[in-house]
Amino acid sequence: MTKTWGRAAWAGALAGAVFAVAAMVAAPGVIFAAGTDGGRSWHAPFREYPSVEYGRFPLPPDYDRQGEWTFARLMFPGGPLDGYQGRFDGPWQEGMTLWTQDYPRADRALANAVHRLTRADARSVEQSVSLDDGDEIYNWPWLYAVQVGEWGLTQKEATKLRDYLLRGGFFMADDCHGSAEEAYFVKTMKMVFPERQLVDIPDGDPIFHTLFDLDERFQVPGAEHVNTGHKKDGYVARWKGIYDDKGRIMVALSLNSDLGDSWEFLDDPRYPVKYSALGTKIGVNYVLYAMTH
């Protein structure tokens, strides 16, 4: 279900959003031609998969309408650190496995935020995309994955991801916690870019200033870890990235934070609004960065 903006505190937290970026991001044919061409679709049709958190999730009435930007979620196999082993062990290509964490509620919440805060024509539903599905990944210039410290990309998938990123794609990696998961994510990214390093993104990088100025960032815990503020030994939030040769961020990792939960529980009064506000601002900034770089 497309989420609404019901909490007064949330409205206050986002007061002062700069809507002037709409003219910049809505220019047709600049970057976001994916999936639209005079009403004809050149990508795989929308499909909703079973989720580890949700059964049948209501579809928004305009789910079949194309848009200028779509939240693309990466489908992937689980790896040796997969926390769902023994519970959700079916074929990952059919959903109900690790990659569906927070799905589809978080995806649609961020899409709604992008639409409202930037006036970009964001599609109301997500697109689930597999690196094994031919050239489908190239239709979606912005890509998100959850639990990236627990995934299990193959070398073939890593090679495809490398090509996608070098062609201009953007990958947001989220919900990676603690030293073991960080090490495994770094190991996997070395399969993608053996010659590049995962580094801290400096405060002055444009990604933190596309719409919201985000110099004051803090850890965004998942809903189950609000009381402790962290998961495993991931005590400090880090914002890391992999750059291309021109200084463009190709991969953005939110280490020791769970931005997906901040979108998923945006309208849940039990989840602190300060986390939803920051998480959504970061997500919107990352989308606009990908659209303009």
N, C-alpha and C positions, 0 to 999 in steps of 0.2 A: 504494500500500500504506500502510495506517495505520502511522505510525512508532511505535517503542517508545522507552523511556527507558533505554537500555542502559549508558550511561557513568556510572561512579561520580562522576566530576568534575562531570558535568551535574547529577546528583542533589544533590550538595553545593552547587552554585551556586544551586539553587532551594530549598534548605532554608529552612523558616520561612514558606512560603506560607500566606496566611491563608484557610482554607477557609470561614470564617464568611460570606463573601459569597454562598455558595450560596443561602441563604434569600432574599437580596435579588434575585438574578438569576433564580431559578427560579420566581418567582411567576407563575402562568399568566395570560395575557391582558393583561399590563402593556404590553409593547412587542412581544414576539416571538410574535405570532400568525401570522406569515408562514408560509404553507404547511401549516398544521395546523388541522384542524377535525374532531375525532372520526374521524380516519382518512381524511377526504376531502381531496383535494389541489386547491387553487385556483390553483396556479401551473403553469408549464411543467414537463414531466417532466425528470428528470435526463438529461443527455447529456454524454458525454465526447468532447472534440475532439482532433484531432491536435496535438501540441505540438512546438515547435522543439527541445526537449531530450529528449523521451521518445517512444517508440513506443507499443506497447500496455502500459499501466501497470496492474498488478493492482488489481482492485477489492476493497475490504473486504467481508466477507460480509454486513454489514448496510447496504450502500450505499443500499438502497431504503427504509430506515426514516426517517421524518421526525424532526425535532428541534425544540428551542426556539430554536436559533440555527444559522444556516448561513453559511459563508464564501461570499460572493457575489463573483465576479470579473468585472470590467467588460471586455467585448469592445469593441474600438474599431479604427478604421482607422489606418494609419501616417501620419505626417506628413513634412515635408521633412527632418527629422533622423533618420528611421528607419534604424537601423544594419543592418537586415536587408534593405534594398533590394538587389535583384539576387540574393538567395539565397532568400527566402521571400516571393514576390510574388503568391501566390494570393489568392482572395477571403477577406478577414479574417473574414467571417461563418462560415467553415468551419474556422477554426483554422489552425494551422501558420504563424502570423504573430506580430507583435511582442507582442501581448497574452498569448500563451501562454508567455512566458518564466517559468521555474521551475514551471510548471503541469504536472501537478496535484500534484506532490509537496509543494511548499511549502504549498499550501492545506490539504491533509489533515494535515500536520504541525501547523499552527497549530490546526486544529480539534481535534486530539487533545490539544494542550496546554490549550486552553480547557476541554475535558471533564475532564481530569485535575486541573487546578489550581484550578478553580472548582466542579466538579461540576455545572456547567450541562449540560443535555442538548443537546450540540452534535452536529449531523449529521456523519457520518464523511466525507462527500464534499462537494465544492464545488458551487456553481451558477454557471454562466457566463451572464451577463446582458448583453443589448444594449439601449442606449437607443433603438434603432429598433424594438424589439419591443413596440409598443403600450404598455400600462400595466404590463408585466411588472416593470419596475424597482421599482415601489412595493410589491412583495411582499417585498423584501429590504432591511431597514433599515440594514444594514452592508455597505459596498461597498469593494472593494480594486482598485487598478490598479497595474501595474508599468510601468516605462519611460515615465513620464508626461512626460518632456522630449522624447520622440520621437513622441508620438501625433499624431493629426490630427483632432480633434473637429470636426464641422460645426456651424454655428450652430444648426441644428435640434436636434442632440444636446446642445449646450451649454444651450439653453433648457430642455430636458427635465431635465437634471442640476440646473439652478437650482431648478426646481419641486420635484424630489425632495428636495433639501437643505432648502429652506424648509419643507417639510412634516414635517421631523424626521429625514431621512436623514443618514447619516454616511459620509464618503468618505475612505478612507485612500489617499494617493498615495505611491508608493515608487519607489526606484531611479532617482532624478533626479540627474545628476552634472554639475557644472561650470557655468560662467557662461552658456554658450549654451543648455544645456537648461533651466536655471532661467529664463532670459529667455523662452523659448518657453512654458514652463508658465505663467508669469505672464501672458503674452499670451493664452493660451487661457482662463485663469480670468477674464480681463477680459471674455471673451465670455459667461461664466457670470454673473459679478457685476461689472459695470462700476463699481458704486458702492462696492465693498468692497476692502480691502487684504489682501494676504498678509503677515502679521506674525510675528515671533518669538513662540513660546509661552513665557511665563515659567515658571520652575522651580516656582512655587507653584500653577500651574494644576492643578485636580483630575485632569486627564487623566494626570498623572505620579504620581498617588497613589491611584488607585482600588483597587489590590491591592498593588502593589509601589511603594515610594518610590524614585523614579528621578531624584533630584537629580544624581547622578553618572553622566551619560551620556557616551558617547564614540562615535567614528565606527565604524560596522559595515561593513567592506568586503565586497564580493562575493568568491566563492571564487577568482576569477581575479586578484584584486587584494590578496590577503592580504599578500603580500610588500612591496608599495609602500604599502598602507594607504589608497589613494585611487584614483580614476578620473578621467582628464582633469585639469582644473584644480580639481577639487572637493576641496580640501585640508582643509576644516573642516566638521564635521557641524553642520547647523542643523535645528531642529525648528520648523516654521512652520505657521501655521494661518489659516483664515478663520472669523471669528466671526459669529453672527447678532446681532440687536438685543438679545437677552437674555443675551449672553455665552456662548452655547453654541458649541463648536467644531463647524463643519460639515465643514470640510476640514482634514485633518492631513497635511502633507507631510514626509517624511523626506528632507531634502536632503543629498546627498553620502554617503548610506548605502544599503545594499542589505539591508533586513530580510528580503526574500523569500529570499535566499540563506541567511540565518541560520536560517530555518525549514527550508528545503530540505535543508540539510546538517547538520541537528541531530545525527544519529547517525553522521556521517562523521568518523572520527578525524583526518583530514587537515585538517579545518576547526576552528579554535581554539574551544574550548568557551566562552571568555569572550564571543565574538561571538554564538554561539547563545543563550547565557543572556540577554544583554541584549536581543537582538532579539526573543526570545520573550516576555520580560517586557513589552516595549513593546507588542507585538502584543496580548497578553492585556489589558493596561491599556486599550488603545484599544477593544477589544471591550466590556469592562465599562463604560467611559465611555459608549459609544453605547447600551448597554442601560439605563443609569440617567439619561441626560440627554436 
